[in-house]
């Protein structure tokens, strides 16, 4: 099946440009995430698994960017006159090592991103049963994603839209899209229902609503990208090359969006707890309207006079005690 759409050499130039822009955004978000996760925190308080996932996503997206640059240089400069069809024939050849490597990296990036969403689902539900279906879909999509480049490397002719590789690629995109949608819906639903229950008891504005919105936004962005790639691939349109290269950075950005929102909320929560949980003696010292009240003693000397003669009948100590209670300020718990 012949491909349609933009020429492959033009698609390669457009994809590297758009991928570079999104890669820059992902690097900035990575720096913001690392700062939010480690700023003013002890080493034991840092969520090391999440930091490692963020680092792996950056490494994979960087490696994919490097391979794309090398592939572009090969197609437009090094092997420009090697193929009879010119650069277009080079980029259409799916047996090229650079094509196989970049798609293996993409499969690993997708596996990592979907795995994090499933893990978040397990954390908020605290149930292994709820992630059985997403985990099965994740395993199947991982197999399809790793086998598609392998079958492509074994092909003798044709392009990505023909042969066994096309079937594996189609299955990979469908399974990945299903995994992401199911996991994201379960995650957002659990957070939303938990927040509704808390809202009904405390009658205050929900604090988890911004996180739900970010989770939904990230899921919509990633799912829309996957759906667009799937449609272009089914239609044998070369635009799927552009969208696939862009999606490698979209996976990182979607992960960083949720992570940085949670980290910022936790930082604000800790700061507010410190401000509101001032010790009692500190509040008494800094509050000018509170004074320590002590018992008040009044000494009254009693004299009696009889026939012009004064006699000291003695001193009687009368103690009048006054007690004052000062109300403690209510602690602020978030």
C-alpha positions as CSV (number, residue, x, y, z in Angstrom):
1,X,0.0,0.0,0.0
2,X,1.4,3.3,-1.1
3,X,1.7,6.1,1.5
4,X,-0.1,9.4,1.2
5,X,0.4,12.9,2.6
6,X,3.5,14.9,2.8
7,X,6.8,13.5,1.3
8,X,8.8,11.5,3.8
9,X,11.9,13.9,3.6
10,X,9.6,16.8,4.4
11,X,7.9,14.9,7.2
12,X,11.3,14.2,8.7
13,X,12.3,17.8,8.8
14,X,8.9,18.9,10.2
15,X,8.9,16.1,12.8
16,X,12.4,17.0,14.1
17,X,11.5,20.6,14.4
18,X,8.2,20.0,16.3
19,X,9.8,17.3,18.5
20,X,12.6,19.7,19.4
21,X,10.1,22.3,20.6
22,X,8.2,19.8,22.7
23,X,11.4,18.3,24.0
24,X,12.5,21.8,25.2
25,X,9.2,22.1,27.1
26,X,9.6,18.7,28.6
27,X,13.2,19.5,29.8
28,X,11.9,22.7,31.5
29,X,9.1,20.7,33.2
30,X,11.6,18.1,34.3
31,X,13.7,20.8,36.0
32,X,10.6,22.1,37.7
33,X,9.6,18.7,38.9
34,X,13.0,17.9,40.3
35,X,13.0,21.2,42.2
36,X,9.5,20.7,43.5
37,X,10.3,17.1,44.7
38,X,13.7,18.0,46.3
39,X,13.5,21.6,47.4
40,X,14.0,21.9,51.2
41,X,13.5,18.2,51.7
42,X,15.7,15.6,53.4
43,X,17.0,12.8,51.3
44,X,14.8,10.3,53.1
45,X,11.7,12.4,52.3
46,X,12.3,12.4,48.6
47,X,10.1,10.1,46.5
48,X,12.9,8.2,44.8
49,X,10.9,5.9,42.5
50,X,9.0,8.9,41.0
51,X,12.3,10.8,40.6
52,X,13.8,7.8,38.8
53,X,10.8,7.6,36.5
54,X,11.2,11.3,35.6
55,X,14.9,10.8,34.9
56,X,14.2,7.7,32.7
57,X,11.6,9.6,30.7
58,X,14.1,12.4,30.1
59,X,16.8,9.9,29.1
60,X,14.5,8.1,26.6
61,X,13.2,11.3,25.1
62,X,16.7,12.6,24.8
63,X,17.9,9.4,23.2
64,X,15.0,9.5,20.7
65,X,15.9,13.1,19.8
66,X,19.5,12.2,19.2
67,X,18.6,9.2,17.0
68,X,16.2,11.4,15.0
69,X,18.9,13.9,14.4
70,X,21.3,11.2,13.2
71,X,18.6,9.7,11.0
72,X,17.9,13.1,9.5
73,X,21.6,13.6,8.7
74,X,21.9,10.2,7.2
75,X,18.9,10.7,4.9
76,X,19.6,14.2,3.7
77,X,23.4,14.1,3.6
78,X,25.3,10.8,4.1
79,X,23.0,8.5,2.1
80,X,21.4,11.1,-0.1
81,X,22.5,9.5,-3.3
82,X,22.8,5.9,-2.1
83,X,19.1,5.1,-2.7
84,X,17.6,5.3,-6.2
85,X,14.7,7.3,-4.8
86,X,16.8,9.8,-2.9
87,X,16.1,10.8,0.7
88,X,12.5,9.8,0.3
89,X,13.5,6.2,-0.3
90,X,15.8,6.2,2.7
91,X,13.2,7.4,5.1
92,X,10.7,4.9,3.7
93,X,13.1,2.0,4.4
94,X,12.0,0.5,7.7
95,X,14.9,-1.9,7.8
96,X,17.3,0.9,8.7
97,X,18.9,0.5,12.1
98,X,18.0,4.1,13.1
99,X,14.3,3.4,12.3
100,X,14.3,0.3,14.4
101,X,16.2,1.9,17.4
102,X,13.9,5.0,17.5
103,X,10.8,2.9,17.5
104,X,12.1,0.6,20.2
105,X,12.8,3.7,22.3
106,X,9.3,4.9,21.6
107,X,7.9,1.6,22.8
108,X,9.9,1.8,26.0
109,X,8.7,5.3,26.6
110,X,5.1,4.3,26.1
111,X,5.5,1.3,28.4
112,X,7.0,3.5,31.1
113,X,4.3,6.2,30.8
114,X,1.4,3.8,30.8
115,X,2.9,1.8,33.7
116,X,3.0,5.0,35.9
117,X,-0.7,5.6,35.2
118,X,-1.6,2.1,36.2
119,X,0.6,2.4,39.4
120,X,-1.2,5.6,40.3
121,X,-4.5,3.8,39.8
122,X,-3.4,1.1,42.2
123,X,-2.3,3.6,44.8
124,X,-5.6,5.6,44.9
125,X,-7.8,2.5,44.8
126,X,-5.6,0.3,47.0
127,X,-6.9,-2.8,45.2
128,X,-5.1,-5.2,42.8
129,X,-8.4,-6.2,41.2
130,X,-9.1,-2.8,39.8
131,X,-5.9,-2.8,37.7
132,X,-6.2,-6.3,36.3
133,X,-7.6,-5.2,33.0
134,X,-5.2,-2.2,32.5
135,X,-2.3,-4.5,33.4
136,X,-3.3,-7.1,30.9
137,X,-3.7,-4.4,28.2
138,X,-0.3,-3.0,29.2
139,X,1.4,-6.4,28.8
140,X,-0.1,-6.9,25.4
141,X,0.8,-3.4,24.2
142,X,4.3,-3.9,25.4
143,X,4.7,-7.1,23.4
144,X,3.2,-5.5,20.3
145,X,5.4,-2.4,20.7
146,X,8.6,-4.4,21.0
147,X,7.7,-6.9,18.2
148,X,6.7,-4.3,15.6
149,X,10.2,-2.9,15.1
150,X,11.6,-6.4,15.0
151,X,9.3,-7.5,12.2
152,X,10.0,-4.3,10.4
153,X,13.8,-5.0,10.6
154,X,13.1,-8.5,9.0
155,X,11.1,-7.1,6.1
156,X,12.6,-7.4,2.7
157,X,10.5,-4.7,1.0
158,X,7.6,-2.4,1.4
159,X,7.0,0.3,4.0
160,X,5.5,0.4,7.5
161,X,2.0,0.3,6.2
162,X,2.4,-3.2,4.7
163,X,3.3,-6.6,6.0
164,X,3.3,-8.1,9.5
165,X,4.8,-4.9,11.0
166,X,1.7,-3.0,10.1
167,X,-0.5,-5.4,12.0
168,X,1.7,-5.2,15.1
169,X,1.8,-1.4,14.9
170,X,-2.0,-1.1,14.7
171,X,-2.4,-3.5,17.6
172,X,0.1,-1.5,19.6
173,X,-1.6,1.9,19.2
174,X,-5.1,0.4,19.9
175,X,-3.9,-1.4,23.1
176,X,-2.0,1.7,24.3
177,X,-4.9,4.0,23.7
178,X,-7.2,1.6,25.6
179,X,-4.8,1.2,28.5
180,X,-4.4,4.9,28.9
181,X,-8.1,5.7,28.7
182,X,-9.2,3.0,31.1
183,X,-6.5,3.8,33.7
184,X,-7.0,7.5,33.5
185,X,-10.8,7.2,33.9
186,X,-10.4,4.9,36.9
187,X,-7.9,7.3,38.5
188,X,-9.9,10.5,37.9
189,X,-13.1,8.8,39.1
190,X,-11.6,7.5,42.3
191,X,-10.1,10.9,43.2
192,X,-13.4,12.7,42.3
193,X,-15.6,10.3,44.4
194,X,-13.2,10.6,47.4
195,X,-13.2,14.3,47.2
196,X,-17.1,14.4,47.1
197,X,-17.3,12.3,50.3
198,X,-14.8,14.7,52.0
199,X,-16.7,17.7,50.7
200,X,-20.0,16.4,52.1
201,X,-18.5,16.1,55.6
202,X,-16.4,19.2,55.9
203,X,-18.5,21.6,53.8
204,X,-15.5,23.4,52.4
205,X,-14.1,23.7,49.0
206,X,-12.4,20.6,47.6
207,X,-8.6,20.5,47.6
208,X,-8.3,17.6,45.1
209,X,-10.3,19.2,42.3
210,X,-7.2,20.8,40.7
211,X,-5.5,17.5,40.6
212,X,-8.5,15.8,39.0
213,X,-8.5,18.5,36.3
214,X,-4.8,18.0,35.6
215,X,-5.2,14.2,35.4
216,X,-8.1,14.6,33.0
217,X,-6.2,17.2,30.9
218,X,-3.1,15.0,30.7
219,X,-5.2,12.0,29.7
220,X,-7.1,14.0,27.0
221,X,-3.9,15.4,25.5
222,X,-2.2,12.0,25.4
223,X,-5.3,10.1,24.1
224,X,-5.9,12.7,21.4
225,X,-2.3,12.3,20.2
226,X,-2.6,8.5,20.2
227,X,-6.0,8.6,18.4
228,X,-4.6,11.0,15.7
229,X,-1.6,8.6,15.1
230,X,-3.9,5.7,14.8
231,X,-6.2,7.4,12.3
232,X,-3.2,8.5,10.2
233,X,-1.7,5.0,10.3
234,X,-4.9,3.3,9.2
235,X,-5.2,5.8,6.4
236,X,-1.5,5.2,5.4
237,X,-0.8,8.9,5.9
238,X,2.8,10.0,6.4
239,X,1.7,12.5,9.0
240,X,1.8,9.6,11.5
241,X,5.6,9.9,11.4
242,X,5.3,13.5,12.6
243,X,2.8,12.7,15.3
244,X,4.8,9.8,16.6
245,X,7.9,11.8,17.0
246,X,5.9,14.5,18.8
247,X,4.2,12.0,21.0
248,X,7.5,10.9,22.6
249,X,7.7,14.2,24.3
250,X,4.0,14.4,25.0
251,X,4.3,11.3,27.1
252,X,6.9,13.1,29.3
253,X,4.9,16.3,29.4
254,X,1.7,14.5,30.5
255,X,3.6,12.7,33.3
256,X,5.3,15.9,34.5
257,X,2.0,17.8,34.4
258,X,0.4,15.6,37.0
259,X,3.6,15.2,39.1
260,X,4.4,18.9,39.4
261,X,0.8,19.6,40.4
262,X,0.9,17.0,43.2
263,X,4.3,18.2,44.3
264,X,3.2,21.8,44.5
265,X,0.1,20.9,46.4
266,X,2.1,18.9,48.9
267,X,4.6,21.8,49.3
268,X,1.8,24.2,50.0
269,X,0.2,21.8,52.4
270,X,3.4,21.4,54.4
271,X,4.0,25.2,54.5
272,X,0.5,25.9,55.7
273,X,0.7,23.2,58.4
274,X,3.9,24.8,59.7
275,X,2.4,28.3,59.7
276,X,-0.8,27.2,61.4
277,X,0.7,24.7,63.9
278,X,2.6,27.3,66.1
279,X,3.3,26.0,69.6
280,X,1.2,27.3,72.5
281,X,4.1,29.0,74.3
282,X,5.2,30.7,71.0
283,X,1.7,32.0,70.4
284,X,1.5,33.4,74.0
285,X,4.9,35.1,73.5
286,X,4.0,36.7,70.2
287,X,0.4,37.7,71.0
288,X,0.4,41.1,72.8
289,X,-3.2,40.7,74.0
290,X,-2.6,37.7,76.2
291,X,-0.9,38.1,79.7
292,X,-0.1,35.4,82.2
293,X,-2.6,35.8,85.1
294,X,-1.4,35.0,88.6
295,X,-3.4,34.9,91.9
296,X,-3.7,38.4,93.5
297,X,-3.1,38.8,97.2
298,X,-4.3,41.8,99.3
299,X,-3.0,42.3,102.9
300,X,-5.4,44.2,105.1
301,X,-4.3,45.4,108.6
302,X,-7.2,45.5,111.1
303,X,-7.2,48.0,114.1
304,X,-9.7,48.5,116.9
305,X,-10.2,51.6,119.1
306,X,-11.7,51.6,122.6
307,X,-11.9,54.6,125.0
308,X,-9.4,56.6,123.0
309,X,-6.8,53.9,123.2
310,X,-5.6,52.2,120.2
311,X,-4.8,48.6,120.3
312,X,-3.5,46.5,117.5
313,X,-5.8,43.6,117.2
314,X,-3.4,41.9,114.7
315,X,-3.0,41.6,111.1
316,X,-5.2,39.3,109.2
317,X,-4.2,38.3,105.8
318,X,-7.2,38.1,103.5
319,X,-6.4,36.6,100.2
320,X,-8.6,37.3,97.3
321,X,-7.8,35.1,94.5
322,X,-8.9,35.9,91.0
323,X,-8.6,33.3,88.3
324,X,-8.6,34.2,84.7
325,X,-8.7,31.7,81.9
326,X,-7.3,32.5,78.5
327,X,-8.7,30.6,75.6
328,X,-6.1,28.9,73.4
329,X,-6.3,29.6,69.7
330,X,-7.6,26.9,67.5
331,X,-5.0,25.0,65.6
332,X,-5.2,25.0,61.9
333,X,-5.1,21.6,60.3
334,X,-5.1,21.2,56.5
